[in-house]
Amino acid sequence: MRSSSSTKSSPGLRAESIRSDSIDIIHTDTAAVNGDEFRPSFSDVVVVGAGPSGLMLADNLVRFGIKVGILDNRPDRTSTGRADGIQPKTIETLRQMRLADPVLRKGVRIYDIAFWRSTFKETLHRTGREIHYPPVVDLLDPYILLVHQGMIESLFVNDLKERGVKVERNTAFVDYENAPGRSCPLEVTCKANVDQARRSLATKYLVGCDGAHSQVRKCLPDSRPVGSSYDAIWGVLDGQLDTDFPDIWSKVIVYSEESGSVLIIPRERNLTRLYIELKPDTKDGQAQEEHTKEFVMRRAQEIMGPYRLRWRTVEWFGRYQIGQRVATRFSDEANRVFIAGDASHTHSPKAAQGMNTGMHDSWNLAWKLNFAVRGLAKSSLLATYEQERKKIAEDLINFDYEHANAFAVGDSEALAQNFKTNVAFISGVGATYGYNVLNVPTKQLSLGNIKPGCLLPPAKVTRFIDSNPVDIQNDIPALGQFRIYFFVHDVHEAKPFLDSICTLHQSSSSFVGRVTSAGNASYTLQPPLAAPHDEFVRPERYTPTSGIFTYSLVTDMPRNDVEIADLPPVLRDSRWTFYLDDIPKMDTRKQKCIDKWLGGLSRQEVAIVNVRPDGYVGAVRRWPQGSRENGMSAVQWMDDYYESFLLDA
Ligand SMILES: Cc1cc2nc3c(=O)[nH]c(=O)nc-3n(C[C@H](O)[C@H](O)[C@H](O)COP(=O)(O)OP(=O)(O)OC[C@H]3O[C@@H](n4cnc5c(N)ncnc54)[C@H](O)[C@@H]3O)c2cc1C
């Protein structure tokens, strides 16, 4: 539910022109009907589950200005246990949301993995050490960040609170019915609080982020989890250790031929997490109920011997059995009901993927739902959610299967090899999508590192307006908009090209122009929801002309040869996204952005890169010169691309 005192900002609107009370004009608030027992309310999207996936989804939707109801059957966030490893791609996503700082300040960073082994003949010894994310993957943050799942949930809960939205706790989703013909065609039933009072919610879209036993999935036609479980049971212990084991601040895989494996993960607050294998076929093979905390500790001590291992404190103890499953459907036929996160896929926790992948399911879905709620999406757009995220879930299960097998047999070479082969995927940046309406193959051979369906590699540029060195892939905040990057060597020579595109994109004679008008009208009625701290960063700087597109110009010409006044009006207004490609020495690979992303541009060439709101490359093309004719061809090319999944009215 939203408080009426929240402030808002919309594309092209100045903060002082925003009326903070206009929210009530747009959304119908909860209304009591039939007394207290039956209180229908209306939302654009109902999100079931306030774990990492549900909160990532809800927070993005709320930021975009969508009215969201967030239900969770728990009284509070995750307090102990469960996920703790944040992968590089998730750090990048949190940076794009301007939410990374609190966790970067508090988390522990893992840069390496050590392998230890004991056999019947040899005592425990280190067999190798590897860099966790070797330079073969191009990462701005080449480490795993260890922070507790509850801290990630708090990031989103606090951000929602600052925007006047809170999770409806102690409220369990029961089922939904289709109500065709209504403006909110789904009727959701839930039970709330100790008295289990039934409530009904009318909504346009429903998303189940309600975990591995998802009730939403059970209600979704033809969706069932398919896969299998392993026999092995694992114990997990979070606590402060007293030990003389030397690698306690690295990620360590310890294998004992006699007693099984331990995975050691350093954590925030001086904690260490141990995953301890409870082999079903060893001398202590026992029923699950006998795997007490004390039993699991003893097993860890056996595996880690002769090193001392005692616990000063234990914060959490749990047991789990690995199950690898992917749901047969991630959405219904009409693309009104979706599932994300553990509701749609489960796997072993040891590769630290579940929470990360779940949040990226939501990251993928949020902007698509924003366009759909605003009436700006064709059905082809929402259909890409299942196409794209089911593929990632299946890729993950395939990787996880090999990873868990190598773990089970304690083969450190196979594990190291499995890591090397999959390192880009594990980091999150190697999660790539196939071709579809959003990711279109490039006609000309692209020689650089960007490819449709892939993420942008990191690159450093100078922001022209304030001379700040910035990471271009993160500099434009994620406001649900596409990014259109123009690359030119010489702004003056490319002026006819840029002029013709910018002029047509501001008029109704191009599809992009018409969708901009429709989008701006929608954002004026239903603006993004700002938090008080947005006052400082001014997100509206990045959407001065369109809520649907941020325009950006990248050039490697000398600073003194160009002024903002030389640019066509749309780019002049987009002054915060005018970049100079002049600081290769600061790049991860010491490359210029133009060289890294595009494999260079010849003297007169111009290029356009369309980047989706979730940071994936959509469509890329180059033209031999920056002429007016080529500008017209670029307008047609972009119209064809955007018209295949957006609606302009
Ligand atoms: C020991 C362990 C370690 C792990 N380590 C990692 C790691 O390091 N990195 C990583 O990425 N992943 C890790 N994972 C996996 C990770 O915890 C999950 O993948 C992640 O929590 C999934 O998030 P989610 O939001 O999809 O689901 P959940 O976190 O399960 O959240 C679902 C929410 O929905 C609520 N809910 C359920 N049913 C209903 C209902 N009917 N109505 C309303 N609300 C409902 C639940 O109460 C819960 O709050 C680990 C898991 C375990 C068990």
PDBQT file of the ligand as one rigid body, heavy atoms in Angstrom, charges set to zero:
ROOT
HETATM    1  C1  LIG A 701      21.516 -22.845   2.759  1.00  0.00    +0.000 C 
HETATM    2  C2  LIG A 701      21.208 -22.045   1.544  1.00  0.00    +0.000 A 
HETATM    3  C3  LIG A 701      22.196 -21.227   1.022  1.00  0.00    +0.000 A 
HETATM    4  C4  LIG A 701      21.965 -20.494  -0.134  1.00  0.00    +0.000 A 
HETATM    5  N1  LIG A 701      22.949 -19.690  -0.633  1.00  0.00    +0.000 NA
HETATM    6  C5  LIG A 701      22.722 -18.964  -1.741  1.00  0.00    +0.000 A 
HETATM    7  C6  LIG A 701      23.702 -18.041  -2.210  1.00  0.00    +0.000 A 
HETATM    8  O1  LIG A 701      24.763 -17.879  -1.636  1.00  0.00    +0.000 OA
HETATM    9  N2  LIG A 701      23.415 -17.301  -3.329  1.00  0.00    +0.000 N 
HETATM   10  C7  LIG A 701      22.236 -17.447  -3.991  1.00  0.00    +0.000 A 
HETATM   11  O2  LIG A 701      22.038 -16.771  -5.011  1.00  0.00    +0.000 OA
HETATM   12  N3  LIG A 701      21.270 -18.279  -3.540  1.00  0.00    +0.000 NA
HETATM   13  C8  LIG A 701      21.489 -19.036  -2.441  1.00  0.00    +0.000 A 
HETATM   14  N4  LIG A 701      20.501 -19.845  -1.947  1.00  0.00    +0.000 N 
HETATM   15  C9  LIG A 701      19.207 -19.910  -2.623  1.00  0.00    +0.000 C 
HETATM   16  C10 LIG A 701      18.339 -18.735  -2.224  1.00  0.00    +0.000 C 
HETATM   17  O3  LIG A 701      18.126 -18.682  -0.842  1.00  0.00    +0.000 OA
HETATM   18  C11 LIG A 701      17.013 -18.808  -2.934  1.00  0.00    +0.000 C 
HETATM   19  O4  LIG A 701      17.228 -19.103  -4.291  1.00  0.00    +0.000 OA
HETATM   20  C12 LIG A 701      16.282 -17.470  -2.808  1.00  0.00    +0.000 C 
HETATM   21  O5  LIG A 701      15.882 -17.243  -1.489  1.00  0.00    +0.000 OA
HETATM   22  C13 LIG A 701      15.074 -17.456  -3.713  1.00  0.00    +0.000 C 
HETATM   23  O6  LIG A 701      14.419 -16.247  -3.541  1.00  0.00    +0.000 OA
HETATM   24  P1  LIG A 701      12.878 -16.123  -3.850  1.00  0.00    +0.000 P 
HETATM   25  O7  LIG A 701      12.534 -14.720  -3.541  1.00  0.00    +0.000 OA
HETATM   26  O8  LIG A 701      12.612 -16.657  -5.208  1.00  0.00    +0.000 OA
HETATM   27  O9  LIG A 701      12.174 -17.130  -2.833  1.00  0.00    +0.000 OA
HETATM   28  P2  LIG A 701      12.166 -17.115  -1.240  1.00  0.00    +0.000 P 
HETATM   29  O10 LIG A 701      13.394 -16.463  -0.712  1.00  0.00    +0.000 OA
HETATM   30  O11 LIG A 701      11.871 -18.506  -0.836  1.00  0.00    +0.000 OA
HETATM   31  O12 LIG A 701      10.961 -16.170  -0.874  1.00  0.00    +0.000 OA
HETATM   32  C14 LIG A 701       9.621 -16.594  -1.067  1.00  0.00    +0.000 C 
HETATM   33  C15 LIG A 701       8.736 -15.764  -0.162  1.00  0.00    +0.000 C 
HETATM   34  O13 LIG A 701       7.377 -16.073  -0.473  1.00  0.00    +0.000 OA
HETATM   35  C16 LIG A 701       6.670 -16.266   0.751  1.00  0.00    +0.000 C 
HETATM   36  N5  LIG A 701       5.528 -17.152   0.454  1.00  0.00    +0.000 N 
HETATM   37  C17 LIG A 701       5.536 -18.477   0.213  1.00  0.00    +0.000 A 
HETATM   38  N6  LIG A 701       4.283 -18.923  -0.014  1.00  0.00    +0.000 NA
HETATM   39  C18 LIG A 701       3.467 -17.854   0.081  1.00  0.00    +0.000 A 
HETATM   40  C19 LIG A 701       2.060 -17.659  -0.050  1.00  0.00    +0.000 A 
HETATM   41  N7  LIG A 701       1.224 -18.666  -0.366  1.00  0.00    +0.000 N 
HETATM   42  N8  LIG A 701       1.565 -16.408   0.137  1.00  0.00    +0.000 NA
HETATM   43  C20 LIG A 701       2.378 -15.360   0.441  1.00  0.00    +0.000 A 
HETATM   44  N9  LIG A 701       3.704 -15.496   0.581  1.00  0.00    +0.000 NA
HETATM   45  C21 LIG A 701       4.251 -16.721   0.388  1.00  0.00    +0.000 A 
HETATM   46  C22 LIG A 701       7.702 -16.866   1.690  1.00  0.00    +0.000 C 
HETATM   47  O14 LIG A 701       7.374 -16.706   3.039  1.00  0.00    +0.000 OA
HETATM   48  C23 LIG A 701       8.943 -16.068   1.308  1.00  0.00    +0.000 C 
HETATM   49  O15 LIG A 701       9.035 -14.868   2.033  1.00  0.00    +0.000 OA
HETATM   50  C24 LIG A 701      20.700 -20.581  -0.770  1.00  0.00    +0.000 A 
HETATM   51  C25 LIG A 701      19.690 -21.398  -0.220  1.00  0.00    +0.000 A 
HETATM   52  C26 LIG A 701      19.945 -22.125   0.923  1.00  0.00    +0.000 A 
HETATM   53  C27 LIG A 701      18.850 -22.985   1.474  1.00  0.00    +0.000 C 
ENDROOT
TORSDOF 0
